[in-house]
Amino acid sequence: MIPNMGVVFTSQGGEIIAYNEVVERLFPSIPSNIRDISAEIGDRDSEIQITKVDLRSPAADNPGLNAYLLHPQDQLPTACCRQETVPAGMKNLNSEALRQALDMSFDEIFIVDKDGYILFVNKAVERHYGIKKADIIGKTVFHFADRGIWEPPIFPIVMKEKKMVTVLQDTAVGKKLLVTANPVFNEAGEIVMIVENARDITELEQLKMHLSEAQNMATKYKCQLEELLKKELDLSGFILHSKKMQEIIQMAQQVAATDSTVLILGETGVGKSLLAKLIHKLSRRSKGPFITLNCAALPEQLFESELFGYSPGAFTGASRTGKIGLIELAEGGTLFLDEIAEIPPRLQAKLLEVIEERQFINIGGKAPKKIDVRIVAATNRDLKKCVASGSFREDLYYRLNVIEITIPPLRERTDEIIPLAEHFLATYNRKYGTSRRLSEDTLDVLLSYSWPGNVRELAHVIERLVITVPEDVIKPQYLPHLTVRTKEEEIDEGELSVTKLMPLDRALEKVERELVTAAFKRLKSSYKVAKALGISQSKAYRLMRKFNCEGE
């Protein structure tokens, strides 16, 4: 039989009730009436022919159902044709040809009468239910529904609602079906039969399930990766307790996905080089080299040869084999230029060419060399002031400052001091085989100190304490250099007074208020107030709130 035949079932009035997938391909927007299909075929001047079929089956007793085949004109089995009055462009075909065409349909065709007796099924039911056609026709739908062959049953829903119904059915052989059932009415408006069309969407559902599982796994792996990343960042010196540092790490993750030049700003010891390594680690260049050059560590006469390299015999004393510069060593990776403000002025133009043209000429070389390197720079100086003073090229500044990330000093993220201290303590305890711990008073001292050397200074202090303290508990007495007050932190005790007799608790509160208020007016921050008064920062903060100092 022809595998590309379309099959259409209609009501007596020509209203389309069901069709197979071939009809869907022919008409992306299915007309509502068979006459519309005939007219559209005529408009297309198509070679497709419409053939009406005689239903010589149990369904023939019900005059409410018609069937039509859509097929190429030269492929109609003419031996089956009978002469009847049909619309223009149509021919009649007997029901045997219809059965053959329906059996070729991928979709299930299922016809039942008003009492639920099965009048007709095509071969697709054998795939869907694991039952032969001959064992289905003549039985009722209730016979199979009661045995769990399909669930839910659609017949009672259509009989009750008297309109088209679509449901998802599960079958006993593990198929998932999309089932649409249309009622066929007689002239009195009574249902005489129901025509059901079912499509096997098992593979589609499995794909959806696998996709959902894959998405869930991807989400799970992403969370695990983020957790691992956080742990890795902690080990690298980042403790993400402050909102500001969390924002910086998020920015680093976004920046890492690009090849843009990054300028990292911040005081000495805040972690600029760690952030540069993180950007490299998260980028597509992570498998390439990460090369660091401290621009302040080289004398000017060596800077050019270290950064750009030189050709054999380029100058007196040069190696006969030449030297590869750090830029070339960073090929495919990242070049981190620390202390970028210290780069010699005469070499700034050459670095600008590297950034703009992605090429350079080494010392003694004649032809430019192309490179694929990402530049990340860092400094603890104000580059705008360097530009204003003429020590740094303005065009180089703007080329470096495509993306700027500023890491705040540790004194501005004091909520990270204790977690960082505990982290470094655990690190050095492991390294030196000790079991040191910090007392509460020591933690208060660490919180009160301004940490001009930032995270690096904190790490060095903790390492020194682990090595030098002779007992397991580290007490404030081992931190005298952190408890010295600056002149601005000294408060003149003459400013405080109680001029008349009063209850002691009131007098103490008056002195406490004057002391805290005076300290805040002079020092302007809770950690400096805490340091000056010799109390913890948390207590200083509570007192400042109590005496309404925060808004002053």
C-alpha positions as CSV (number, residue, x, y, z in Angstrom):
1,M,0.0,0.0,0.0
2,I,1.1,3.6,-0.6
3,P,2.9,4.8,2.6
4,N,2.2,8.5,1.8
5,M,-1.6,8.4,1.7
6,G,-3.5,10.8,3.9
7,V,-6.6,9.6,5.7
8,V,-9.4,11.9,6.9
9,F,-12.5,11.0,8.8
10,T,-15.5,13.4,8.7
11,S,-19.0,13.7,10.0
12,Q,-21.9,13.3,7.6
13,G,-21.8,17.0,7.0
14,G,-18.1,16.9,6.1
15,E,-16.7,18.3,9.4
16,I,-13.2,16.8,9.9
17,I,-13.0,14.6,12.9
18,A,-9.7,12.8,12.6
19,Y,-6.7,12.5,10.3
20,N,-3.2,11.0,10.1
21,E,0.3,12.4,10.0
22,V,0.4,12.6,6.2
23,V,-2.5,15.1,6.2
24,E,-0.6,17.1,8.8
25,R,2.4,17.4,6.5
26,L,0.2,18.3,3.5
27,F,-1.8,21.0,5.5
28,P,0.1,22.6,8.4
29,S,-3.1,24.4,9.2
30,I,-5.8,21.7,9.0
31,P,-9.1,23.0,7.5
32,S,-12.3,22.4,9.4
33,N,-14.3,20.8,6.5
34,I,-13.4,18.3,3.7
35,R,-14.7,20.7,1.2
36,D,-12.1,23.2,2.3
37,I,-9.4,20.6,1.7
38,S,-10.8,19.9,-1.8
39,A,-10.8,23.7,-2.6
40,E,-7.3,24.2,-1.3
41,I,-6.0,21.3,-3.4
42,G,-7.7,22.8,-6.5
43,D,-6.1,26.2,-5.7
44,R,-2.7,24.6,-5.5
45,D,-3.2,22.9,-8.9
46,S,-1.9,19.9,-7.1
47,E,-1.5,16.3,-8.4
48,I,-3.1,15.1,-5.1
49,Q,-6.5,13.4,-5.5
50,I,-9.2,13.0,-2.8
51,T,-11.0,9.6,-2.8
52,K,-14.1,8.9,-0.8
53,V,-14.2,5.4,0.8
54,D,-17.1,3.0,1.2
55,L,-17.2,1.9,4.9
56,R,-18.2,-1.8,4.5
57,S,-17.6,-2.7,8.1
58,P,-19.6,-2.6,11.3
59,A,-19.2,1.1,11.1
60,A,-21.4,1.1,8.0
61,D,-24.4,0.7,10.1
62,N,-23.8,4.2,11.4
63,P,-24.4,6.8,8.7
64,G,-22.6,9.5,10.6
65,L,-19.0,8.7,9.5
66,N,-17.3,9.3,6.2
67,A,-13.7,8.5,5.3
68,Y,-11.4,10.0,2.5
69,L,-8.0,9.1,1.1
70,L,-5.5,11.8,-0.1
71,H,-3.1,10.4,-2.6
72,P,-1.1,11.1,-5.8
73,Q,-3.4,10.6,-8.9
74,D,-1.1,8.0,-10.5
75,Q,-1.0,5.8,-7.3
76,L,-4.7,5.1,-6.8
77,P,-5.6,1.4,-6.8
78,T,-8.3,1.8,-9.5
79,A,-9.5,-1.8,-9.2
80,C,-11.1,-0.8,-6.0
81,C,-13.0,2.2,-7.4
82,R,-16.8,2.5,-7.6
83,Q,-18.8,5.1,-9.4
84,E,-20.8,7.3,-7.0
85,T,-21.7,10.9,-6.8
86,V,-18.9,12.7,-4.9
87,P,-17.6,16.3,-4.8
88,A,-15.6,17.5,-7.7
89,G,-12.1,16.1,-7.8
90,M,-13.0,13.1,-5.6
91,K,-13.4,9.4,-6.3
92,N,-14.8,6.5,-4.2
93,L,-12.7,3.6,-2.9
94,N,-13.8,0.5,-1.0
95,S,-13.1,-0.1,2.7
96,E,-10.3,-2.6,2.1
97,A,-8.1,0.1,0.6
98,L,-9.0,2.3,3.5
99,R,-7.9,-0.4,6.0
100,Q,-4.6,-0.8,4.2
101,A,-4.0,2.9,4.2
102,L,-4.9,3.2,7.9
103,D,-2.6,0.4,8.8
104,M,0.3,2.3,7.2
105,S,-0.5,5.2,9.6
106,F,1.9,5.8,12.5
107,D,-1.0,7.2,14.5
108,E,-3.6,5.0,16.1
109,I,-7.2,5.2,14.7
110,F,-9.8,3.8,17.1
111,I,-13.6,3.9,16.4
112,V,-16.2,2.9,19.0
113,D,-20.0,3.2,19.0
114,K,-22.1,5.0,21.5
115,D,-22.2,1.9,23.8
116,G,-18.4,1.5,23.8
117,Y,-18.1,-1.4,21.3
118,I,-15.0,-1.2,19.3
119,L,-15.9,-1.0,15.6
120,F,-12.5,-0.4,14.0
121,V,-8.8,-0.1,14.9
122,N,-5.7,0.1,12.8
123,K,-2.4,-1.8,13.2
124,A,-0.9,0.9,15.5
125,V,-2.9,-0.5,18.4
126,E,-0.6,-3.6,18.4
127,R,2.4,-1.4,19.2
128,H,0.5,0.7,21.7
129,Y,-1.2,-2.1,23.7
130,G,0.6,-5.3,22.8
131,I,-2.7,-6.9,21.5
132,K,-3.6,-8.1,18.0
133,K,-6.2,-6.1,16.1
134,A,-8.5,-9.1,15.8
135,D,-8.5,-9.5,19.6
136,I,-9.7,-5.9,20.0
137,I,-12.5,-5.4,17.4
138,G,-15.9,-6.4,18.8
139,K,-15.1,-6.0,22.4
140,T,-16.0,-3.0,24.6
141,V,-13.5,-0.3,25.7
142,F,-14.6,-1.2,29.3
143,H,-13.2,-4.7,28.9
144,F,-9.7,-3.3,28.3
145,A,-9.9,-0.3,30.7
146,D,-10.9,-2.7,33.6
147,R,-7.8,-4.7,32.9
148,G,-5.5,-1.7,33.0
149,I,-4.6,-1.8,29.3
150,W,-4.8,2.0,29.2
151,E,-5.2,4.7,31.8
152,P,-7.2,6.9,32.0
153,P,-10.1,5.8,29.9
154,I,-11.2,8.5,27.5
155,F,-14.6,7.1,26.3
156,P,-16.7,8.0,29.5
157,I,-15.2,11.6,29.4
158,V,-16.3,12.2,25.8
159,M,-19.8,10.7,26.5
160,K,-20.2,13.0,29.4
161,E,-18.8,16.2,28.0
162,K,-20.1,15.6,24.4
163,K,-17.1,17.4,22.9
164,M,-13.6,16.7,21.7
165,V,-11.3,15.6,24.6
166,T,-7.5,15.2,24.7
167,V,-5.7,13.3,27.4
168,L,-2.3,11.7,28.1
169,Q,-2.6,7.9,28.4
170,D,-0.3,5.3,29.9
171,T,-0.5,1.8,28.5
172,A,0.2,-1.6,30.1
173,V,3.2,-2.1,27.8
174,G,4.8,1.2,28.9
175,K,3.8,3.5,26.1
176,K,2.8,7.2,26.6
177,L,0.1,8.3,24.2
178,L,-1.4,11.7,23.3
179,V,-5.0,10.7,22.7
180,T,-7.7,12.9,21.1
181,A,-11.3,11.7,20.8
182,N,-14.0,13.3,18.7
183,P,-17.7,12.5,19.1
184,V,-19.8,12.0,15.9
185,F,-23.5,13.1,16.2
186,N,-26.6,12.2,14.2
187,E,-29.3,14.7,13.1
188,A,-30.9,14.5,16.5
189,G,-27.7,15.6,18.2
190,E,-27.0,12.3,19.7
191,I,-23.6,10.6,19.8
192,V,-23.5,7.7,17.4
193,M,-19.8,6.9,17.6
194,I,-16.4,8.3,18.8
195,V,-13.3,8.5,16.6
196,E,-10.1,8.5,18.5
197,N,-6.6,9.4,17.3
198,A,-3.6,8.5,19.4
199,R,0.1,9.4,18.9
200,D,3.0,7.6,20.6
201,I,5.0,10.2,22.5
202,T,7.0,7.8,24.6
203,E,10.3,8.8,23.1
204,L,9.4,12.4,23.4
205,E,8.5,12.0,27.1
206,Q,11.7,10.1,27.7
207,L,13.7,12.9,26.0
208,K,11.9,15.4,28.2
209,M,12.7,13.3,31.3
210,H,16.3,12.9,30.3
211,L,16.5,16.7,29.6
212,S,15.0,17.4,33.0
213,E,17.4,15.0,34.7
214,A,20.3,16.6,32.8
215,Q,19.2,20.1,33.8
216,N,18.9,18.9,37.4
217,M,22.3,17.4,37.3
218,A,23.8,20.5,35.7
219,T,22.3,22.6,38.5
220,K,23.7,20.1,41.1
221,Y,27.1,20.2,39.5
222,K,27.0,24.0,39.3
223,C,26.2,24.2,43.0
224,Q,29.0,21.7,43.8
225,L,31.4,23.6,41.6
226,E,30.5,26.8,43.3
227,E,31.1,25.2,46.7
228,L,34.4,23.8,45.5
229,L,35.3,27.2,44.1
230,K,34.5,28.8,47.4
231,K,36.7,26.3,49.3
232,E,39.5,26.9,46.8
233,L,39.1,30.6,47.2
234,D,39.4,30.3,50.9
235,L,42.6,28.3,50.6
236,S,43.9,31.1,48.3
237,G,43.3,33.7,51.0
238,F,39.8,34.9,50.0
239,I,37.1,34.7,52.7
240,L,33.8,35.7,51.3
241,H,32.0,37.0,54.4
242,S,31.5,40.6,53.2
243,K,29.1,41.6,50.5
244,K,31.8,43.7,48.9
245,M,34.1,40.7,48.5
246,Q,31.3,38.5,47.2
247,E,30.6,41.2,44.5
248,I,34.2,41.3,43.6
249,I,34.4,37.5,43.1
250,Q,31.2,37.6,41.0
251,M,32.8,40.3,38.9
252,A,35.9,38.2,38.5
253,Q,33.8,35.3,37.3
254,Q,32.1,37.5,34.7
255,V,35.4,39.1,33.6
256,A,37.1,35.7,33.3
257,A,34.7,34.7,30.4
258,T,36.2,37.5,28.2
259,D,39.7,38.4,27.0
260,S,39.4,42.1,28.1
261,T,42.3,43.8,29.9
262,V,41.7,44.0,33.7
263,L,43.1,46.6,36.1
264,I,43.1,45.6,39.7
265,L,43.4,48.4,42.3
266,G,44.0,48.2,46.0
267,E,46.5,48.7,48.9
268,T,49.5,46.5,49.4
269,G,48.5,43.1,50.8
270,V,44.8,43.1,49.9
271,G,45.1,40.2,47.5
272,K,45.5,41.7,44.0
273,S,47.7,38.9,42.7
274,L,45.3,36.2,44.1
275,L,42.4,37.9,42.3
276,A,44.5,37.9,39.1
277,K,45.2,34.2,39.4
278,L,41.5,33.5,40.0
279,I,40.6,35.4,36.8
280,H,43.1,33.2,34.9
281,K,41.9,30.0,36.6
282,L,38.3,30.7,35.6
283,S,39.1,31.7,32.0
284,R,39.4,29.7,28.9
285,R,43.1,30.2,29.3
286,S,43.3,28.3,32.5
287,K,45.4,25.5,30.9
288,G,47.8,28.1,29.6
289,P,50.7,29.7,31.6
290,F,50.2,32.4,34.2
291,I,53.3,34.6,34.1
292,T,53.9,37.3,36.7
293,L,56.2,40.3,36.4
294,N,56.6,42.7,39.3
295,C,57.4,46.0,37.5
296,A,58.9,47.5,40.7
297,A,61.4,44.6,41.2
298,L,63.5,45.2,38.1
299,P,66.0,48.0,37.3
300,E,65.1,49.9,34.1
301,Q,68.1,48.5,32.1
302,L,66.9,44.9,32.6
303,F,63.1,45.5,32.3
304,E,62.9,45.5,28.5
305,S,64.9,42.3,28.0
306,E,62.9,40.5,30.7
307,L,59.6,41.5,29.3
308,F,60.3,41.4,25.6
309,G,63.3,39.2,25.3
310,Y,66.2,39.7,22.8
311,S,67.6,38.1,19.6
312,P,71.1,36.4,19.6
313,G,73.9,39.0,19.8
314,A,71.4,41.9,20.2
315,F,73.9,43.7,22.5
316,T,77.2,43.3,24.2
317,G,77.0,40.4,26.7
318,A,73.8,39.0,25.2
319,S,73.4,35.3,25.1
320,R,74.3,33.7,21.8
321,T,71.0,31.9,21.7
322,G,69.0,35.0,22.6
323,K,66.3,35.0,25.3
324,I,62.5,34.6,25.3
325,G,60.7,37.4,27.1
326,L,57.9,36.9,29.6
327,I,55.3,38.1,27.1
328,E,56.2,35.3,24.8
329,L,56.3,32.8,27.6
330,A,52.7,33.7,28.5
331,E,51.5,32.7,25.0
332,G,48.0,31.2,25.2
333,G,47.7,32.3,28.9
334,T,47.8,35.4,31.1
335,L,50.5,37.9,31.8
336,F,50.1,39.6,35.2
337,L,51.9,42.9,35.5
338,D,52.0,43.8,39.2
339,E,52.9,47.3,40.3
340,I,52.2,48.5,36.7
341,A,52.7,52.2,37.8
342,E,56.4,51.5,38.1
343,I,56.9,50.5,34.4
344,P,59.7,52.7,32.9
345,P,58.1,55.5,30.8
346,R,60.2,54.7,27.7
347,L,58.7,51.1,27.7
348,Q,55.1,52.2,28.1
349,A,54.6,52.8,24.4
350,K,55.9,49.4,23.6
351,L,53.5,47.8,26.1
352,L,50.7,49.8,24.5
353,E,51.5,48.3,21.2
354,V,51.3,44.8,22.7
355,I,47.8,45.5,24.0
356,E,46.5,47.3,20.9
357,E,48.2,45.3,18.1
358,R,48.8,42.0,19.9
359,Q,52.4,42.0,18.6
360,F,55.9,43.1,19.7
361,I,59.5,43.3,18.5
362,N,62.1,42.0,20.9
363,I,65.5,43.7,21.4
364,G,67.5,43.2,18.2
365,G,64.6,41.8,16.3
366,K,63.4,43.0,12.9
367,A,60.0,41.5,12.4
368,P,57.1,41.8,14.8
369,K,55.9,38.7,16.6
370,K,52.1,38.0,17.0
371,I,51.0,36.9,20.4
372,D,47.8,35.6,22.1
373,V,48.1,36.8,25.6
374,R,45.7,38.3,28.1
375,I,47.0,41.3,30.2
376,V,46.0,41.7,33.8
377,A,47.6,44.6,35.6
378,A,47.6,45.8,39.3
379,T,48.8,48.7,41.3
380,N,48.5,50.2,44.8
381,R,48.9,53.7,43.4
382,D,46.4,56.2,42.0
383,L,47.1,55.9,38.3
384,K,45.0,59.0,37.5
385,K,47.5,61.0,39.6
386,C,50.4,59.3,37.8
387,V,48.8,60.4,34.5
388,A,48.4,63.9,35.7
389,S,52.0,64.1,36.8
390,G,53.2,62.8,33.5
391,S,54.8,59.6,34.8
392,F,52.2,57.3,33.2
393,R,50.9,57.5,29.6
394,E,47.2,58.5,29.4
395,D,46.5,56.2,26.4
396,L,48.1,53.2,28.2
397,Y,46.0,53.9,31.3
398,Y,42.8,53.8,29.3
399,R,43.8,50.6,27.5
400,L,44.6,48.9,30.8
401,N,41.5,50.2,32.5
402,V,38.9,48.4,30.3
403,I,37.6,46.6,33.4
404,E,38.6,48.0,36.8
405,I,38.2,46.0,40.0
406,T,39.1,47.7,43.4
407,I,39.7,45.5,46.4
408,P,38.9,47.3,49.6
409,P,41.4,47.3,52.5
410,L,40.9,44.9,55.4
411,R,39.9,47.7,57.8
412,E,36.8,48.3,55.6
413,R,35.8,44.7,55.8
414,T,36.3,43.9,59.4
415,D,33.8,41.1,59.4
416,E,36.4,39.1,57.5
417,I,39.2,39.6,60.0
418,I,38.2,36.7,62.4
419,P,37.4,34.2,59.6
420,L,40.7,35.0,57.9
421,A,42.6,34.8,61.2
422,E,41.1,31.4,61.9
423,H,41.9,30.2,58.4
424,F,45.5,31.2,58.6
425,L,45.7,29.7,62.1
426,A,44.5,26.4,60.8
427,T,46.9,26.6,57.9
428,Y,50.0,27.2,60.0
429,N,48.9,24.8,62.7
430,R,49.0,22.1,60.0
431,K,52.3,23.4,58.6
432,Y,54.1,23.4,61.9
433,G,52.4,20.6,63.7
434,T,50.9,22.8,66.4
435,S,47.5,23.3,68.0
436,R,47.4,27.0,68.8
437,R,44.1,28.8,69.3
438,L,43.1,32.4,69.8
439,S,41.6,33.7,73.0
440,E,38.5,35.9,72.9
441,D,40.6,38.9,74.1
442,T,43.1,38.2,71.3
443,L,40.2,38.2,68.8
444,D,39.2,41.6,70.1
445,V,42.7,42.9,69.6
446,L,42.8,41.6,66.0
447,L,39.4,43.3,65.4
448,S,40.6,46.6,66.9
449,Y,43.8,46.8,64.8
450,S,43.7,48.8,61.6
451,W,45.9,46.4,59.5
452,P,47.8,48.8,57.3
453,G,49.4,45.7,55.6
454,N,46.0,44.2,55.1
455,V,45.6,40.4,54.6
456,R,49.3,39.8,54.0
457,E,50.1,41.4,57.4
458,L,47.4,39.4,59.1
459,A,48.8,36.2,57.7
460,H,52.4,37.1,58.8
461,V,51.2,38.0,62.3
462,I,49.3,34.7,62.7
463,E,52.3,32.7,61.4
464,R,54.7,34.5,63.8
465,L,52.3,33.8,66.7
466,V,52.1,30.1,65.9
467,I,55.9,29.8,65.8
468,T,56.8,32.0,68.8
469,V,54.0,31.7,71.4
470,P,55.1,29.1,74.0
471,E,51.6,27.9,74.9
472,D,48.5,26.7,73.0
473,V,46.3,29.7,73.8
474,I,47.4,32.9,72.1
475,K,46.7,35.8,74.5
476,P,46.9,39.6,73.9
477,Q,50.2,39.9,75.8
478,Y,51.8,38.3,72.7
479,L,50.5,41.1,70.5
480,P,52.0,44.3,72.1
481,H,52.7,45.9,68.7
482,L,49.0,45.7,67.8
483,T,47.7,47.4,70.9
484,V,49.7,50.6,70.7
485,R,47.4,53.6,70.2
486,T,48.2,56.4,67.8
487,K,48.1,60.0,69.0
488,E,44.7,60.5,67.3
489,E,43.3,57.6,69.2
490,E,44.2,59.0,72.6
491,I,41.3,60.7,74.4
492,D,42.0,63.5,76.8
493,E,40.6,62.3,80.1
494,G,40.2,65.9,81.2
495,E,37.3,66.2,78.8
496,L,35.3,63.8,81.0
497,S,33.8,64.9,84.3
498,V,31.0,64.4,86.9
499,T,30.2,67.7,88.5
500,K,27.8,66.7,91.2
501,L,26.8,63.8,93.4
502,M,24.5,61.3,91.8
503,P,23.8,57.5,91.9
504,L,26.9,55.6,90.8
505,D,25.1,53.8,87.9
506,R,24.0,57.2,86.5
507,A,27.4,58.6,86.8
508,L,29.0,55.6,85.1
509,E,26.5,55.9,82.2
510,K,27.2,59.6,81.9
511,V,30.9,59.1,81.7
512,E,30.4,56.2,79.3
513,R,28.2,58.3,77.1
514,E,30.7,61.2,77.0
515,L,33.6,58.9,76.4
516,V,32.0,57.0,73.5
517,T,30.6,60.2,72.0
518,A,34.0,61.9,72.1
519,A,35.7,58.9,70.7
520,F,33.3,58.6,67.8
521,K,33.5,62.4,67.0
522,R,37.2,62.1,66.8
523,L,37.8,58.7,65.2
524,K,34.6,58.3,63.0
525,S,34.7,54.5,62.9
526,S,33.7,51.6,65.2
527,Y,37.0,49.7,64.9
528,K,39.0,52.8,65.9
529,V,36.7,53.6,68.8
530,A,37.0,50.0,70.0
531,K,40.8,50.2,69.8
532,A,41.0,53.5,71.6
533,L,38.6,52.3,74.4
534,G,40.2,48.9,74.7
535,I,36.9,47.0,74.0
536,S,35.7,44.7,71.2
537,Q,34.4,46.2,68.0
538,S,31.0,44.6,68.6
539,K,30.7,46.2,72.1
540,A,31.8,49.6,70.6
541,Y,29.1,49.2,68.0
542,R,26.5,48.5,70.6
543,L,27.5,51.5,72.7
544,M,27.5,53.7,69.6
545,R,23.9,52.6,68.8
546,K,22.9,53.0,72.5
547,F,24.1,56.6,72.6
548,N,23.0,57.4,69.0
549,C,26.5,58.1,67.7
550,E,26.0,56.4,64.3
551,G,24.3,59.3,62.6
552,E,26.6,62.0,63.9
